Amino acid sequence: MDIPFILVLITVPHREEAEAIAEALVRERWAACVNIIPSVHSLFPWQGEIQREGELLLLAKSRRDLFPSLASRVKELHSYTLPEIIALPILEGEEGYLRWVEVSTRERTP
């Protein structure tokens, strides 16, 4: 079963970076929409220690075929050495909204 639409989760350390990444993804049409969730508390192992960080979470609606380019663009803009960029399949959605995601994320010429 081909699943053409994805939800991409991206964590960032501060509001300015969240805004910059979200705007680039939408302006450059890698994502149709990016929600910025202002406060998540993350725990993760890093360099041998458990880290506890306040972060923001970006939820980007896009197409599966655009994920490699979207992820590459996020890495260019992100301050983390190893940013979280995870795509989840969108199994179902309102037909009109998914059509809008498709139209809003068409490949553009560089």
N, C-alpha and C positions, 0 to 999 in steps of 0.2 A: 504494500500500500504506500503510495507516494504521498508524503505530507509536505505541501509546499510552504506553509507558514510556520514561523518560529517566534518564540519569545526569548529574548536574550537578556540574561542577568549580568550586570556589571557593577562591581562595588568600587567606590572612589573615596578618597580621604576627606575632601572638602567641597563646599558648595560651588566654588569657582570652577573647579575641574569638572564637576558634574554638569554644570551649564555649558562649558566649552565642548565637552564630548557630546552631549545631547544635541546641541545646536549643529555641530559638524555632521553628525549622523543624519539628521533630518534635512539640513541644507543640501548635503551631498547625495541625498536620496538612498542611503544605506538602510534607513529605517523610516517608516511612515510616521511614527510617534514614539516619543520617549517620555516615560513618567519618571519623575525624580522623587523617591521616597526619602524624606530628610533624615531619618534616624534609625540606624540598625546598629546593634552591638555584636561585633564579630569576635569569635575566639578561634584561633588556629595555631598550629605549630609552625614556627619559623626560626631557622638557624638554631635549633636545639632547645628553644624555649616556647612556652605557650604565650601567645600574644593576645591582648585584649584591646580592641580598637573600636572607636566610634566611626562609623562610615555612613555614606549615603548609598542607596541602591537605585540603579537605573534599570528600568524595564523597557526594552526596545522591541517594538513589533516590526518584523521584517519577513523576508522570504529566505527559505533554506538555501537556495542557490547563491544568495548574496553573502552568506555567513563568512566565507574566507576573506572577502574584501572588507566586510564590516569589522571583523576581528583584527585584521591588519591595521585598519585606520584607528581603532581604539588603542592598539599598542603604540602607535605613533604619538598619540596625544596623552597617554596615561603616564602618571609619575611612578607607578609601582614597577618593580623589576619583573614581577610575575602577576599580572592583573587577572582577576576572575572575569572570564568571558565565557559564559555557559549558555548554550542554546537548548531550549525545551520545545518539543513539537506542540503546535496548536492543533489539537485533534478535532475540535469543533469550534464554530464561531458563527455569528450572525452573518448571513450571506453578503449583505450590503457592506458591512464593515470590512470583511475579508477582501471584497472586490476593491474597496478603497485602499487597503494596504497594498494590494498588487499594483494598482495604478500609481500610487504615491512612491513606489520604490523601483520603478523601472530603471534599468541600466541606462546610464547617461554616457555620452562620449566624453573622454577626458579633456 
